Every structure is written in structure tokens, then in C-alpha cells.
Amino acid sequence: MPGANFSRYEFTGEVLLVQVRRLDRVAGDIQIVARRVSNTIRDLRPLPNPVGERGVAVYLSLANQPHRERFGAAMRAENTPEDPLPDSSILPVQPCAEQELTVHPARPTFTSRRGKAIRHGAATCPKTLRVLNHLRGVLLDSPYTEADARHIAAALRNLHRA
């Protein structure tokens, strides 16, 4: 894909090695926050994973696209780290996939026989996009405290009611 740079240097490797050693703790901390938020808003139609979808957020199912957009704007106004989700996590609708862009036109990603056979764009995943158009979430992070989890849950509850 355009802009992909897979070369790494020793310094980058050392930094990543330290981060990988922290990964289980960080992921565990995020799941604790997700569980606290999910348990508090259980009655608001959250998605069923009690430890947070994708491990970094808690998502609610909203009535439709306009509600989803208003909910996101209200979360931002509440200074709550919301996650719009659609288009950001589905490769077929990413511009680089839809437009079949690669680092160099000779790369076989889209020019090989197999690459040409792969379809891209919203038409390849209409059901997924329809579901995602009803979701809005809150991003979570490992340094969040119990007070942060209460703030997020209260914001979700207040905005969902409104």
C-alpha cells in the first residue's frame, strides 16, 4: 500500500522489544477499563464482548446513521475519546484499496491475475458496512483510572438517553 515502509533499524527494534515486553500488561489494563465501562452500561445495548471489542474500545449499537453521527459529536463535546470505527478498519473501503494504489505500479498487488480478480470497495462488504453504520464507541487506554471509566460510562449513559 502507499507509504508502506517495512525497513527497521536496530534502535527501532530495541524500542519495539521493550514495548512487546509490556504488551500483556497494557492489554490487560485496557481490558479492565473496558470491563468496568461495559458492566456499568450493560443495559444500553453495548456489543456483547465484556472486555471490549478489538481490545481497545467499547461500542454501542445506535438506531441509525444520523443517531451515530450526533452521538459521536456529543461524545467529542463531552471530551470523551470516541471512535467512529467505519471505514477506518475495513480494508476494501480504504482509498488505497478502492483505487488500487501501490508503492510502485509494477507491484503485483493489483496487477497479477489473482490481484485483478479481487474486488474492492463498499460493494464487497455491504452487510458489514450496514452494521458498522450503527456503531459508535469509546477508545480506551491503559493509563485510564477507575475514575476515567466512571466518566466514560456516565457520558455514554447520558448521551444514549438524550
Secondary structure, DSSP 8 states (H G I E B T S, - for coil): -TT------HHHHHHHHHHHHHHHHHHHHHHHHHHHHHHHTGGG-B-S-TT-BTTTEEEEE-SSHHHHHHHHHHHHHTT--EE--TTTS-GGGSHHHHTT--SSTTSHHHHSHHHHH---SGGG-HHHHHHHTTEEEEE--TT--HHHHHHHHHHHHHHHH-
